[in-house]
Amino acid sequence: MSPEEDASRPTVELSVEDPAFTALLPDAEELARRLLAVTLAEAAPHLVGRALEVGVRLVDDAAIRELNRTFRHVDRPTDVLSFPALAPGEVERPPELPHPLPLGDVVIARETLEREAACLGRPVRDHFAHLLVHGLLHLLGHDHVEEAEAERMEALESRILRRLGFADPYAEAAS
């Protein structure tokens, strides 16, 4: 691969802050890269080919609880938080920069991830993929406050995950 081609690939800066994530998802970085590439292709094709950077932090419940308390004023752990670097208008018309365009950070909590996966009867890896795609869509300006936008976001999540061989997280469980 030429330096020009490599420079135009999206970069995932993975920070494993909870060591238990390493055994749980040994391929987390490669999986995150694949999820980012497909998410961009499906949700922001105008960004494909741009030099982009996304941070992915894998933390414990205590760390995400502190972030949730600080930034959302909710004093409990959550599964995923997103911190967009761009305003929604900037996602559609991103600035030209001499370095990779930062999209923001996605933070995922291991204990909550494992609890939710167990409750849903899904493999942890599948639920991780769903949470990361959900967080990446938030970085790209998607939200689920309004019902119509929530439906669009869920449809995008399902399509992205299916492209990578994951089950649709919103499909009804077979009876």
C-alpha positions, 0 to 999 in steps of 0.5 A: 500500500502506498503512503497516500493510500495508507494516509486516506484510510480511517484510523482507530486509536484503541485505548484498552483501559480495562485489561479484561477487554484484552482476553474478552475481545482480542481482535477489538482493534481490527474489528473496530477498523472493519466496523468503522469502514462499513459504517462510513460506507453506509452512513457517510459515503462522502467521508470514504477515502478521507483521512479520519481518526476515531478514538475507541476507549474500552473501560470499566463501569467505574470509568464510564460512570464518571464520564456519564456523571460528568457529561450527562449528569447521570450517576450510573454506568452505561454501555456506550458513550460518544463524544463527537468532535464535529458539529452535525453540519461539519459532518456533512461538509467537513473541513479540509485539514492537513492531518486526519479529521478527528470524528471523536471518541466512543467509550464502551464499558466492559461489565455493562457490555457483558451484562447486557449481552447475557441478558439479551442472549447474544455473544459479547462480540456481537453486542460489542459490534452493535454498541460500537456501530451505535456510537460511531453513528452518533459521531456522524451526527445520528441520534435517537431522540425523535422516533423517526430518527431512531428508526433510521438509526436502528435500520442503519445499525442493522444494515451495517452489522448484517454486512459484517455477518452479525445478526440484526440486533433489533430482530425479534427473537425466534419463539 
